[in-house]
């Protein structure tokens, strides 16, 4: 059994789904209000003065803080079944199925939110390491539970969950600079679907 590690947004899908999920899950009035509050930060992000981690954390806080867990779970389940299928890369699915046929352990390692990605991965028979939302009682706090699963956090999570020495071959697939740390721990590294030396 080998280990195959897949980024999600942009690797398995044709585009990022963080913003589309918020637009799907957050009430329109809160979206408009949050958009106004985030406008200066968005400008800073585009100029390179605000990190993507900070941008995502602020968007989650403004959009999801106080949302009832059952509502969030329902939105995540619906997003996984109604929206994600329309943005999947067929060749990515074929590669996942190829690994599954070989008997490999296939894990999605993503900065995407657990509230929707867990539903999709479960339906595909895939394991998951991703960014998790913090829950207090029966509501989302608007914060991440632990670090966002991007950059150096990706291989850290993989090593925490799996003994890499137990797998003869490790494959990794990614498409942005936030995936490069993940690719470095693999024997076979695919960046934007091209194998690296």
C-alpha positions in Angstrom: 0.0 0.0 0.0 1.3 3.4 -1.0 0.2 6.8 0.2 -1.4 9.4 -2.1 -1.8 13.0 -0.8 -4.0 15.4 -2.8 -4.6 19.1 -2.3 -8.2 20.0 -3.0 -8.8 23.5 -4.3 -7.3 24.0 -7.8 -5.9 20.4 -7.8 -9.0 18.3 -7.6 -11.2 21.2 -8.5 -11.0 23.8 -11.3 -11.1 26.7 -8.8 -10.9 27.8 -5.2 -14.1 27.1 -3.2 -13.5 29.1 0.0 -15.4 32.2 -1.2 -18.1 30.3 -3.1 -18.8 28.4 0.1 -19.2 31.6 2.2 -21.5 33.0 -0.5 -23.5 29.8 -0.4 -23.7 29.5 3.4 -23.8 33.1 4.8 -27.0 35.1 4.7 -26.9 37.8 2.0 -27.2 40.7 4.5 -24.2 39.5 6.5 -22.3 39.0 3.2 -22.9 42.6 2.2 -21.9 43.9 5.6 -18.9 41.7 5.8 -17.8 42.7 2.3 -17.8 46.4 3.3 -15.8 45.6 6.5 -13.3 43.5 4.6 -12.8 45.9 1.6 -9.6 47.5 3.0 -8.2 44.1 3.9 -8.9 42.8 0.4 -7.1 45.8 -1.1 -4.1 45.0 1.2 -4.2 41.4 0.2 -4.1 42.3 -3.5 -1.1 44.5 -2.8 0.7 41.8 -0.9 0.4 43.5 2.5 -2.1 41.1 4.0 -1.5 37.3 4.0 -4.0 34.8 2.7 -4.2 33.2 6.2 -5.2 36.5 7.7 -7.7 37.1 4.9 -9.3 33.7 5.4 -9.4 34.0 9.2 -11.2 37.4 9.0 -13.7 36.2 6.4 -14.5 33.1 8.6 -15.0 35.3 11.6 -17.3 37.8 9.9 -19.2 35.2 8.0 -19.6 32.2 10.3 -19.4 33.5 13.8 -22.5 32.4 15.8 -23.9 30.2 13.1 -25.8 27.2 14.5 -23.9 24.0 14.0 -26.8 22.1 12.5 -27.4 24.9 10.0 -23.6 25.0 9.1 -23.6 21.2 8.7 -26.7 21.3 6.4 -25.1 24.1 4.3 -21.8 22.1 4.1 -23.7 18.9 3.1 -25.6 20.7 0.4 -22.5 22.5 -0.9 -20.7 19.2 -1.2 -23.5 17.6 -3.1 -24.8 20.5 -5.2 -21.7 22.7 -5.9 -18.6 20.6 -5.7 -19.5 18.1 -8.5 -19.7 21.0 -11.0 -16.1 22.1 -10.4 -14.3 18.7 -10.3 -11.4 17.9 -12.7 -12.2 14.6 -14.4 -8.5 13.7 -14.7 -8.1 14.3 -10.9 -11.0 11.9 -10.2 -9.5 9.3 -12.5 -6.1 9.6 -10.7 -7.8 9.2 -7.3 -9.7 6.1 -8.6 -6.4 4.7 -10.0 -4.8 5.0 -6.6 -7.9 3.4 -5.0 -7.7 0.5 -7.4 -4.0 0.0 -6.5 -5.1 -0.3 -2.8 -3.3 2.9 -1.9 -4.3 5.1 1.1 -5.7 8.3 -0.4 -5.8 11.4 1.7 -7.0 14.9 0.8 -4.7 17.5 2.6 -6.4 20.9 2.3 -6.8 24.3 3.6 -10.5 24.0 2.8 -13.1 23.9 5.6 -14.1 20.7 7.2 -17.7 21.8 7.3 -18.2 20.9 3.6 -15.0 19.0 2.6 -15.7 16.2 5.1 -19.0 15.4 3.4 -17.4 15.2 0.0 -14.5 13.1 1.1 -16.7 10.7 3.0 -18.8 10.1 -0.1 -15.7 9.4 -2.2 -14.1 7.1 0.4 -11.2 9.4 1.0 -9.4 10.3 4.2 -9.1 14.0 5.1 -6.8 16.4 6.8 -8.0 20.0 6.5 -8.7 23.3 8.2 -11.2 22.8 11.0 -13.7 25.3 12.4 -14.0 25.8 16.1 -17.3 24.9 17.8 -18.5 26.0 21.2 -21.7 24.3 22.3 -23.9 24.2 19.3 -22.5 27.1 17.4 -19.4 28.1 15.3 -17.2 30.6 17.1 -15.9 32.1 13.8 -12.4 30.9 14.5 -10.3 28.0 13.2 -9.7 25.1 15.5 -5.9 25.1 15.4 -3.8 26.2 12.5 -5.1 26.5 8.9 -3.9 23.4 7.0 -1.7 25.3 4.5 2.0 25.5 3.7 4.2 23.9 6.4 1.1 22.8 8.4 0.2 20.3 5.6 3.3 18.0 6.0 3.1 18.5 9.8 -0.4 17.1 9.8 0.5 14.3 7.5 3.5 13.2 9.7 1.3 13.5 12.8 -1.4 11.2 11.3 0.7 8.7 9.2 4.1 7.0 9.6 5.6 7.9 6.2 8.2 5.1 6.6 5.4 2.6 6.5 4.7 3.4 2.8 7.0 2.2 0.0 6.0 5.2 -2.2 4.4 8.5 -1.3 2.7 10.6 -4.0 1.7 14.2 -3.6 -0.4 16.5 -5.8 -0.7 20.3 -5.5 -1.1 23.5 -7.5 0.1 26.5 -5.5 3.0 27.7 -3.3 0.9 26.6 -0.3 1.3 23.0 -1.4 5.1 23.0 -2.0 5.9 21.9 1.6 3.6 18.9 1.1 5.2 18.0 -2.2 8.6 17.9 -0.6 7.8 14.9 1.6 6.7 12.7 -1.4 8.7 10.5 -3.7 6.5 11.4 -6.7 5.6 15.1 -6.7 3.0 16.5 -9.1 2.6 20.3 -9.4 -0.3 21.4 -11.6 -0.4 17.8 -12.9 3.2 17.7 -14.1 5.7 15.5 -12.3 8.6 17.4 -10.8 12.1 16.0 -10.8 
